[in-house]
Amino acid sequence: MQKELDKIDHEIQNLIELENKRQQTCINLIASENYTSDQILKITGCVLTNKYAEGYPGKRYYAGCEIVDKIENIAINRCKELFKATDYHINVQPHSGSQANMAVYSAILKPGDCIMGMSLSSGGHLTHGHHVNFSGSIYETIQYEVDRDTQEINYQQIRELAYKYKPKIIIAGASAYSRIIDFKEFSDICQENNAYLLADIAHIAGLIAAKLHPSPIGYADFITSTTHKTLRGPRSGFIMCKKEYANQIDRAIIPGIQGGPFMHVIAAKATCFKEALHEDFKIYQKQVLANSKAMSERFKSLGYKIVSNQTDNHLFVIDLRSKNITGKMAQDMLNKFNIIVSRSSIPFDTEKPWITSGIRIGTPAITTKGFKEQESILIAEIIAEILENPEIYPEKLLKLIN
């Protein structure tokens, strides 16, 4: 059992090495990806993966959980400290952001209840009520769009929809929206319509922790997030909720939708939260933001349309319709040059979600690699050169890689 992986499974070891090389040599602009620290990588592969720990600290269904109880409590306390969430209950057991959202719905809703979230084309997430997702098949859904002219959230429109349809819960959050989200305004709308507020901060959690985006703490009844995007931790999720919903959330996770928690990942989350409490993390987040702004402004100067015209966070979406190429075409063209982006719908997109009219650009991963504004601007120039002259290998790309 102690043999090296290469001797046990050369095929898998070889593929891991190839993936490592791909990650090290590509320009990764996928907004939902990042590079964890070596410490977090080691923790996610440690002996904690052997331990079953169904239940919660002090109330497990298995013996031998004294040590993992301490680990989970550390993760909880660090999360509270990081987000200034003293008055919130924390559950660090969700395996992903999607399961965190599912747990919230399961805790307070019944099948057929009405939920309201941002549409996929406006920048929302599948779990915010899209019809192909569990959230759109189990529950009645109302989708709000961004304003057609400004491409920003129209809070008055949301207020009117809430008054008309009376959703049980409203989701504030997105996976491809580049402007500030006003959680207080969402809270006011929810209070006016006797609805719960769920803030899905999966993409902006790192910015919130660094105080570069307003926090939903104090406004939202429930807050869900992942830990692997701007937080730069392991692939996983967590929930913060007002204390009166603690028992409902915990029971929704187990025995509701999950069994044993992944204790190796929970330990990695604890380290992720500790890393994010360091001053260096705030400096990193400021650079993520600076890189995003610099890159989006350079694209604009090169004649590309940015959805909502600018970015306030780690990502932005480029509308490619004026360039007569689709999001999928652009994604495939850039992939040939080892520049990794994700195709993205634009507001009121007429293309199918598999094709799309845009691409989403994110700066967390390149910032982790040490890129700053100068390199971010250079990447924008390289991308424009590839999209407009795909048959020519850009000299600037060679310069950047070298």
VEXKE-102613 format. One line per 10 residues: number of its first residue (from 1); their letters; for each residue x, y, z of C-alpha. Coordinates in steps of 0.1 Angstrom, whole numbers, always signed. Layout:
N
NUM	A	X/Y/Z  ...
***
This chain:
402
1	MQKELDKIDH	+0/+0/+0  +30/+23/+4  +42/+18/-32  +45/+50/-53  +14/+57/-74  +35/+54/-105  +42/+17/-97  +6/+10/-88  -12/+29/-115  +11/+44/-140
11	EIQNLIELEN	-18/+54/-163  -34/+76/-137  -1/+90/-124  +8/+99/-160  -25/+118/-164  -21/+136/-131  +14/+147/-143  -1/+159/-176  -28/+178/-158  -3/+194/-135
21	KRQQTCINLI	+17/+205/-165  -14/+219/-182  -23/+239/-151  +12/+253/-148  +16/+263/-184  -19/+276/-193  -33/+310/-188  -63/+302/-167  -91/+328/-169  -119/+307/-156
31	ASENYTSDQI	-135/+328/-129  -146/+298/-108  -111/+282/-107  -80/+290/-87  -48/+274/-74  -47/+262/-38  -17/+264/-16  +6/+233/-12  -7/+230/+24  -43/+226/+13
41	LKITGCVLTN	-33/+201/-14  -16/+180/+12  -45/+182/+36  -70/+170/+11  -49/+140/+5  -41/+131/+41  -53/+103/+64  -85/+122/+74  -100/+108/+42  -102/+75/+60
51	KYAEGYPGKR	-125/+87/+88  -163/+85/+88  -179/+111/+109  -217/+112/+103  -233/+138/+125  -218/+169/+142  -191/+175/+168  -200/+158/+200  -230/+141/+183  -215/+116/+159
61	YYAGCEIVDK	-229/+82/+148  -194/+68/+147  -168/+63/+175  -133/+77/+172  -143/+112/+162  -126/+131/+191  -99/+145/+168  -121/+153/+138  -146/+171/+161  -118/+195/+170
71	IENIAINRCK	-109/+200/+134  -145/+208/+124  -149/+232/+153  -118/+250/+143  -131/+254/+107  -164/+268/+121  -147/+293/+144  -123/+305/+117  -152/+310/+93  -170/+331/+118
81	ELFKATDYHI	-139/+352/+124  -133/+357/+87  -167/+368/+78  -175/+386/+111  -204/+362/+115  -205/+359/+153  -243/+359/+153  -246/+333/+126  -246/+295/+127  -220/+279/+105
91	NVQPHSGSQA	-222/+245/+87  -190/+235/+70  -201/+201/+58  -217/+208/+23  -197/+191/-4  -203/+219/-28  -220/+252/-33  -249/+235/-52  -254/+212/-22  -253/+242/+1
101	NMAVYSAILK	-281/+258/-19  -300/+225/-19  -298/+223/+18  -312/+257/+23  -341/+250/+1  -347/+216/+18  -346/+232/+52  -373/+258/+47  -393/+250/+16  -417/+224/+4
111	PGDCIMGMSL	-419/+210/-32  -439/+234/-53  -430/+265/-32  -420/+296/-52  -383/+307/-54  -369/+337/-72  -334/+340/-86  -314/+356/-113  -318/+340/-148  -288/+321/-162
121	SSGGHLTHGH	-285/+345/-192  -283/+375/-168  -255/+359/-148  -273/+336/-123  -265/+300/-114  -283/+268/-123  -293/+263/-87  -311/+297/-86  -341/+282/-104  -331/+271/-138
131	HVNFSGSIYE	-356/+246/-153  -330/+219/-160  -317/+219/-124  -333/+204/-93  -342/+239/-81  -363/+245/-112  -380/+210/-112  -388/+207/-75  -399/+243/-70  -419/+269/-88
141	TIQYEVDRDT	-395/+295/-101  -395/+331/-110  -364/+344/-127  -354/+381/-127  -334/+396/-154  -309/+425/-154  -321/+458/-169  -321/+456/-207  -304/+489/-211  -278/+491/-183
151	QEINYQQIRE	-274/+453/-179  -274/+458/-141  -297/+445/-115  -330/+464/-115  -341/+463/-79  -375/+480/-87  -382/+452/-112  -373/+426/-85  -396/+444/-60  -425/+443/-85
161	LAYKYKPKII	-419/+406/-93  -418/+398/-56  -450/+417/-49  -467/+399/-78  -455/+363/-72  -448/+362/-34  -418/+339/-35  -409/+321/-3  -372/+328/-9  -352/+353/-30
171	IAGASAYSRI	-317/+345/-41  -291/+373/-43  -260/+362/-60  -246/+352/-94  -219/+333/-113  -214/+358/-141  -224/+393/-128  -197/+419/-126  -213/+447/-105  -218/+452/-68
181	IDFKEFSDIC	-248/+434/-53  -268/+455/-28  -277/+430/-1  -295/+456/+20  -319/+464/-9  -325/+427/-14  -332/+424/+24  -357/+453/+22  -375/+436/-7  -377/+403/+12
191	QENNAYLLAD	-390/+420/+44  -417/+438/+23  -429/+405/+9  -423/+381/+39  -397/+362/+20  -364/+346/+31  -332/+360/+17  -305/+337/+5  -272/+353/-4  -251/+330/-27
201	IAHIAGLIAA	-216/+345/-24  -197/+316/-40  -179/+338/-64  -173/+369/-43  -166/+353/-9  -129/+363/-10  -137/+399/-19  -162/+400/+9  -137/+386/+34  -112/+413/+22
211	KLHPSPIGYA	-139/+440/+26  -138/+448/-11  -175/+440/-16  -204/+446/+8  -212/+417/+31  -246/+401/+34  -240/+395/+71  -268/+411/+90  -291/+412/+60  -294/+376/+47
221	DFITSTTHKT	-312/+348/+65  -290/+323/+48  -255/+326/+31  -240/+299/+9  -206/+298/-6  -179/+276/-22  -143/+277/-9  -124/+272/-41  -130/+303/-62  -118/+337/-48
231	LRGPRSGFIM	-113/+320/-13  -85/+299/-30  -93/+268/-9  -104/+232/-16  -134/+224/-38  -163/+225/-14  -190/+246/+2  -204/+260/+35  -235/+277/+49  -239/+306/+73
241	CKKEYANQID	-274/+312/+86  -292/+331/+113  -292/+311/+145  -329/+305/+146  -325/+283/+115  -295/+263/+128  -313/+231/+135  -332/+231/+102  -300/+236/+82  -280/+210/+101
251	RAIIPGIQGG	-308/+184/+96  -311/+194/+60  -274/+184/+55  -276/+152/+75  -297/+132/+74  -313/+153/+46  -291/+154/+16  -257/+141/+27  -242/+113/+47  -207/+114/+61
261	PFMHVIAAKA	-188/+147/+58  -154/+148/+41  -132/+154/+71  -101/+158/+49  -118/+186/+30  -132/+202/+62  -96/+203/+75  -85/+220/+43  -114/+245/+47  -101/+253/+81
271	TCFKEALHED	-67/+261/+66  -83/+280/+38  -101/+303/+63  -68/+307/+83  -49/+317/+51  -77/+342/+43  -73/+358/+77  -38/+369/+68  -30/+404/+56  -14/+389/+25
281	FKIYQKQVLA	-48/+376/+14  -63/+412/+14  -34/+423/-7  -41/+394/-31  -77/+403/-34  -69/+439/-42  -47/+427/-70  -74/+403/-83  -97/+433/-85  -71/+456/-100
291	NSKAMSERFK	-63/+429/-127  -100/+425/-135  -105/+462/-140  -73/+467/-160  -81/+438/-183  -117/+448/-189  -107/+484/-197  -82/+472/-222  -108/+451/-239  -130/+481/-242
301	SLGYKIVSNQ	-102/+502/-257  -97/+474/-282  -134/+476/-293  -149/+449/-272  -182/+453/-254  -182/+445/-217  -216/+434/-203  -228/+462/-179  -198/+483/-192  -175/+476/-163
311	TDNHLFVIDL	-166/+453/-134  -166/+458/-97  -153/+423/-89  -130/+394/-101  -148/+388/-134  -165/+403/-164  -183/+390/-195  -174/+400/-231  -203/+404/-256  -188/+390/-289
321	RSKNITGKMA	-218/+396/-312  -201/+426/-329  -171/+403/-337  -194/+378/-354  -181/+349/-333  -199/+329/-306  -188/+322/-271  -180/+285/-280  -160/+295/-310  -139/+320/-289
331	QDMLNKFNII	-135/+294/-262  -122/+268/-286  -100/+293/-305  -83/+304/-272  -80/+268/-259  -57/+260/-289  -33/+286/-275  -36/+273/-239  -57/+303/-228  -86/+289/-209
341	VSRSSIPFDT	-119/+308/-207  -155/+297/-203  -182/+306/-228  -210/+326/-212  -245/+337/-220  -251/+374/-222  -283/+392/-210  -312/+382/-232  -290/+359/-253  -305/+344/-284
351	EKPWITSGIR	-279/+317/-287  -283/+284/-269  -265/+279/-235  -242/+254/-252  -231/+281/-278  -236/+315/-261  -228/+350/-274  -200/+358/-249  -171/+346/-228  -165/+350/-191
361	IGTPAITTKG	-131/+362/-179  -119/+359/-143  -86/+369/-127  -82/+349/-95  -60/+322/-109  -36/+344/-129  -33/+367/-98  -23/+337/-77  +5/+331/-102  +17/+366/-96
371	FKEQESILIA	+3/+385/-126  -4/+422/-122  -20/+449/-143  +7/+450/-169  +4/+412/-176  -34/+414/-175  -34/+441/-201  -10/+420/-222  -34/+390/-219  -63/+411/-232
381	EIIAEILENP	-42/+422/-262  -32/+386/-269  -68/+374/-267  -79/+401/-291  -51/+392/-315  -61/+355/-315  -98/+362/-319  -92/+386/-348  -62/+367/-364  -66/+330/-353
391	EIYPEKLLKL	-42/+318/-380  -13/+338/-366  +5/+326/-335  +8/+359/-314  +44/+369/-306  +31/+385/-274  +19/+351/-262  +54/+336/-266  +68/+366/-247  +43/+361/-218
401	IN	+49/+323/-216  +86/+327/-216
***
